[in-house]
Amino acid sequence: MSDPVIQVENLGKKYVLGQQQQGSSRYVALRDVLSDRAKVLGRRLRHPLKPQANSRQDEFWALKDVSFEVKQGEVVGIIGRNGAGKSTLLKVLSRITEPTTGRVRLRGRVASLLEVGTGFHPELTGRENIFLNGAILGMSRAEINRKFDEIVDFAEVERFLDTPVKRYSSGMYVRLAFAVAAHLEPEILVVDEVLAVGDAAFQKKCLGKMGDVAANNGKTILFVSHNMAAVNRLCTVGIWIEKGNVKQIGSTEKIVSTYLNSNADLEGEHRWRNFDKAPGNSKIKLLAIRVLNQNQEICSTIDSQEPFSVEIEYQILKELKGARIGFFFNNSEGVVIFAPNDNENAASGNNPRKPGKYISRCQIQGKLFNHGTYYISASADIPLVGSLFFVEDVLSIRIERTKGDYISRPDTLPGLICPTLFWNIRSV
């Protein structure tokens, strides 16, 4: 049995609410530090008896008592809901932020791809950043030169190689950053959900490259993703993080299945009662998502022969133009069956939505899906601008034959969908 290349022992990371966190994208000048210190000193002089902001109730533990080991060549998928602590864990493992408690032991060079532009200097060109990243990883110029053409070819940015990366689009940033991280031969590759920025073809290319790196070169990969199908396909070990703790470790298939089954609301509707905590931002808030049968009743079990609807209720706070509201429909293995949105007609995208409450409803035909459990995630975004909200696996429904003759449509039929098709049989 090989020695672990990653050892995490009783790891904890604490933040004090209201203080700037390490890893923030905001640039901090010396004047900012002096100004903040002066403000703190002023408050203490004016209110010497008032408790300071670092009291226990202002502490937030993003990670608490996290322990696990990863062996050489393992591909580990780290899953969990938004805010569970996954990204904080990767930042600690990548030495971007220091742990508050516990320790981490790493054997080998670590290359990280955590957010767009990580490790790049915006004023340098793509060519210069390739050499800079290689140097950070401890590689000689000769080693980087040997890999240079492969990196450029994979990233598909040859035309912009001598352009400062601050002028790159987010997709170009990610393509080059991933190509550098994957080709400069680190012993440990750490990849966050940042790959979601790229298009579908590039995501597939990246997943293939990570598989090759692990299988052929014996490298260790830590992969955080909300794409359960990708985690299942790529990873051999799963780690489920929940509220800063390790909930479960085991085979990827088992972990993903347990995670999906635990997360979904089986009541057929999820409503956010607290408006301030509802998903969204200053422009839009998600109020509810529900599943309705053909009698317009909220339900979590649908007869496979009958149509049903998915409703998304939301409130527009500021006029939105080009927004699309939709949902992701996944099976129990995390495979996305389809992801419709209410802006599929491109011409309607120019119609702004005024402030007010809305319901977007999608009707789904009967005699389409095979029997099984399906999971629904709510989403809203503006294409080429960014996400407005994304709430994964917020509902689950069971599709099965609840009426009529079971024998004519048995549960054992294979396939993701099971439509009623018309056949013609003739003698020739």
SEGU-985596 format. One record per residue (C-alpha): residue in one letter; x, z negated, y. Coordinates in steps of 0.001 Angstrom, whole numbers, plus 524288, in hexadecimal, padded with zeros to 5 digits. Last residue first. Layout:
AXZY...
//
This chain:
V75B3F8B7C07DFC4S751D78AC617DDA0R74DFB8A50E7E9C4I74F9D897707EF35N74DC3895117FDABW7521E88825802EFF74DAF8808780EDBL755C787537813B8T751FB866F181596P75D94860C381C48C76691856BF815CDI771978539C81F0FL77E5284C7481CBDG77FB18519880EF6P77CBE84D9F80103L76F2384BB07FAFBT76E7883E8E7F40AD7632E838E57FBD8P759428416F7F4B9R7500984A967FC0CS7457D84F5E7F292I745EE842C07EAC1Y7434283A387F696D7355083F437F814G72E9383B1780481K732FE8315080EB7T73F1B8294A811C5R749528339E80EB5E7558C82EC281566I75C4C82E438228ER7617A820DF82651I7648081EC183493S76F988183D83BC1L770EB814B6849F1V77C0D811218532FD786358187D84B69E78ED981AC285749V78B328186A8655EF7913F8228486E76F78F6A8222E87D2DL791DF82A9E8891DS79CEC83275882E8G7A54583BC888ABAV7A6858471A89429L7A86A8539D88C2FP79A7A8524888716I792D7846F988D3CD7901E83C8C88330A785BE8349387C4FS785C882F2586E9EA77D948275B864FAS7824B82589856EBI7791A8270E84B4FY77C1E823B183D2FY7763F829A4830E8T772AC8238E823D9G76F1F82C718188BH76603836F08136AN76979844A48179BF765F08495E824FDL75D8C855318285EK74FC98546A822E0G74ADC84F6582FFDQ74EFF8547383D38I7560984C6E8474BQ74FFC84A258549CC759298462885F9BR7541E83D9486AA6S75ABA83AC487790I753DA82FCB87ED4Y7564782DC688D4CK755FD822E989774G75965825D08A5AFP763ED82B788AE82K7637D83A648AF17R768C6842B28A410P76FBB84ED48A91DN76BF585C448A3D2N7786B8641E8A1D0G7790B860B689356S76BD4866F2890DAA771DF8748588FB3A77AC1870128849BN76F3D86D4687B87E7757F86318872E0N7739E8591987D9ED76B5784F4887624N7760B84CB086C30P777A984EFD85DA1A782B5849848553CF781B384E128471FI785238494A8398DV790E78418883E2EV7978F83C39831FEG7991982D738326BE797C482B9C823C5S78A01825F4824FFN7855A8322482C35N7869D8344F83AC2F77D0C838E28455CF7837F83899852C6F77ABB8374E85E9CG7775183DC086B5BI776C083D2D87A19R77D2884817881EAA78142846FE8900BG783688533F89841K77F5784CDB8A4FEL77C5A83E718A633E775BD8381A8B1E6K778D2829A48B263L7725481EA58AAD9I76CD1826BF89F8BQ765EF81E16895B8Y765B68205288714E75CD68219A87B58I761BD8296186FA9E7577D82D9C865D1V75A2E832D28582CS74ED8839AF8519DF749A183BA0843E1P744B8846C983B79E73F3C8445982DD2Q7439F848248202AS74EF083E8681F70D745D28333E82261I74C7A82B0682CAFT7508781CC682BBAS7555C815ED8381CC748AD8163E83FBEI743008168A84D68E735A681D0884CA5Q7330482A298531DN72A7182E7E847A4Q734D983898843E3N73EC082DB18427CL745F48282B84E25V7544A8240C84EFCR758CC81C2985ABEI7632F81B2486537A7623A81202870DBL7667380F3B87ED7L772F481721880A7K7777C815E288EBDI77BC6820E9897BFK78363822EE8A45CS78A3E815CD8A66FN78E448158589839G7889E8165188A98P785A280D4587F47A77C528020088296K782C67F53E88680D77D427F4FD89454F76FC67F92F88F84N76E9B7EDE0885FFR7638C7F15387CB3W76AE47FC8E8763AR761988026086C41H764E8806AC85E81E75A1680CD88567DG757F98106E84835E7596480253843C7L76554804E883B50D76F468031F84631A77BF9808DB84154N788E4801D984164S789787FB6D83407N786CD8079482BE4L790D980F8383365Y79B5880520831CCT798BB8033382348S799B8811DA820B9V7A5F3813558290BI7ACAE807C68225AK7A95E80C6E8149EE7AE0081A60816EAT7BA47815F581DF1S7BEC980CEF81311G7C0A37FF06817C7I7C1847F61582385Q7B60C7EE9D8297BK7B1B07E796835C4V7BEF17E6D883C59N7BC067DF95848E1G7BB1F7E3A48572CK7AC5C7E47785774E7AC297ED2084B4CI7B7A47F4BC845C1W7B5FF7FC03838D3I7C2C68002D83294G7C23D80BB282939V7CCA98107881FD3T7CED681E1D81A4FC7CBE58258E826C1L7CA1A8341982950R7BD1D837FC82361N7B5DA82B3082545V7BB0D8295D83310A7B76D8376583674A7A99C8358983118M7A87F828A583863N7AB1082F1E8457FH7AB448231884E3FS7BA128236184D70V7C62081ACF84D32F7D16181FEB844DDL7DD848185C840E7I7E72182150839EFT7F30781E4883183K7FC6D8294A82E69G7FF8F82D7382082N8040083AEC824CBN7FB8D8439081C34A7EEE883BD981ADCA7EEDE83453827B0V7F3BF83F3283078D7EB3C8493482973G7DEF98410182B45M7E23F83EE083989K7E40584D8683B44G7D6EF85076834F7L7D02E8468F83DB7C7D6A684CB584986K7D26085A8B845C9K7C472855F784395Q7C47E84F8B850F8F7CA0A85C1D856A5A7BEFD8644D8510EA7B4AB85A98855ADD7B98185A61863C0G7C24F84FBB868E1V7BDC08437C86FE4A7B99983D3686301L7C80E83C5E85F9CV7C8D583097868CCE7C1D38288E85E5DD7CEC48216E85C19V7DAE0825FA854BFV7E68481D9B850A4L7F1638248284917I7FB7A81C038421EE808798211083CF0P8099A82A22848A2E80D1283839845AFL80D0583F52852BDH802628487484DCFA7F64383FBD84DEBA7F840838F285B07V7FCAC8454A8620EA7F16A84D8985CCAF7E7CF842AE85FEFA7EC4B841BC86E0EL7EC5A8508886FB6R7DE8E8526886AB0V7D9A884641871B5Y7DEAC84A7887EFBM7D98F8585287D00G7CC00852D387A24S7CC61849B9885E2S7CF958555988E95Y7DDAE856BC892C9R7E17E856418A132K7E788848B189FFFV7EF6C84E9D894CEP7F8978555B89E61T7F94E863CF89A8AD8052D868CA89307L7FE578691C885D9F7F1D586EC388B61R7F21787BF288480E7F6FF875A1877E0V7EBB086BED87761E7E69386E7F86995A7E9AA8608686539F7EDC0864AD85783D7F68286FAF85C50V7FCD3867158669BI7FF9885C3A85CD7E804B5865878526CD80DBD86C0585C6BF8137785EF2860A8K815E3859028533ER8242285D06851F3N8264B85AEC8607DI8217084CE185F2EE82B8384A02854B4A836628500B85CF9R8324984810868C9S833B783BAC860B7M827FB833B785C9DG825E7825748605FL81715825F886197I8186B824DD8705BA821CD8306686FE6G817BB83894868BAN80D7983508872C4L816598394587DEBF81A0F845EA8770AI80BC5849B387546N808D5845048830EE812E684E56888C7R80CC085A2288218G7FEFF8563288663T803CB855058944AL806B38482D89B09E7FE9C842A98A643P7F45483CBD89D4FH7FE198350A8951AF7F895834C488760G7F878828CB87E8DT7E9B28284787D61G7E40D8345988404V7D6698334887E59E7D4D18266C8773CL7DA3681FFF86B06L7E3DF8298D86524S7EEE2820FF86054A7FBEA823CA859B7V802458182F852DFR810228184984DB0G812FE8105C84180R810048033283B68L8060D7FBDA8437AR803A77ED2E84357V7F8807E7C084B93R7F6DE7D9A784FCFG7ECD37CF3885271T7E74E7CB1B85F93T7E5AB7D14086CFCP7EA0C7DEAE86881E7F1DA7E73D871D7T7EC9E7F438876BCI7F1AC802178754FR7F9B77FE2B86977S7F30F8089C86117L7EDE77FE31857C5V7E8757F6A486366K7E232802D286911L7DC938063385BB4L7D63A7F8D385A8ET7D0877F9EA86838S7CAC78071E8647FK7C3E980164858A3G7BEEC7F50E85F4EA7B0627F59685C08G7ACE17FAC786981N7A688807248643FR7A2A9805038560AG7AC348046584AE6I7B59880CBE84315I7C42380CED84065G7C8068176E836A6V7D5068153882FF6V7DD468202E82A6CE7E749819E58216DG7F4A88201D81FEEQ7FC44813868218CK7F4208074E81FA5V7EACA801208296AE7E8C47F27482A2AF7DDC87EA5182FF9S7DAFE7DEB4838D5V7D24E7DD52844E0D7D0507CF468496FK7C8E77D2FA855DBL7C8D37DFD485D57A7C1FD7E32286A39W7C1817D49F86D40F7BAEF7D2DC87A71E7BDF07C75888323D7B5B37C48A88F20Q7AE387B96E8887CR7BB0D7B2868858FS7BF2C7B160893A1N7C8667BB6B89958A7C0687BD558A5A4Q7C49B7B05B8ABC3P7BC2D7A4628AC8FK7B9277A0638BABAL7C013794128BF46P7CA0979AAC8C831H7BFD57A3A98CE6CR7C5CF7A96C8DACAL7D4017A7D68D669R7D11A7AC908C8A3R7C9957B8618CDA1G7D4DA7BC068D6AAL7DECA7BB198CB9DV7D6827C4398C336K7D5197CDDF8CE63A7E3B67CD8B8D11DR7E6C47D0518C2D1D7DD9D7DC0C8C2FDS7E3CE7E1608CF77L7F18F7DFA98CA29V7EDF77E6FF8BDA8D7E7287F1D38C52FR7F2997F31B8CEA9L7FBCD7F4C78C318A7F3E98008A8BE9DV7EABB800E68B301Y7E6A480E5D8ADE6R7D92680E008A7B8S7D8B7812F8899A3S7D7688054C89466G7E06A80298888EAQ7E1417F45188C05Q7D4AB7EEE589104Q7D1A87EC0C89F43Q7CBC87DE968A07AG7BD317DC7E8A1E4L7BB7F7D7FA893F4V7C7B97D1C288E62Y7CC1C7D98A88299K7D0377D4378756EK7D6957DBA086A41G7D81D7D55685CE7L7DFCF7D906850D5N7DFFA7CF7884582E7EA4B7D7AD83E6EV7EB2B7E67E83F2CQ7F5357ECD88364BI7F7967FB7483759V801A6802B982F1EP7FDC57FAEA8231AD807CC7FA6381812S805D98041580D0BM800008000080000
//
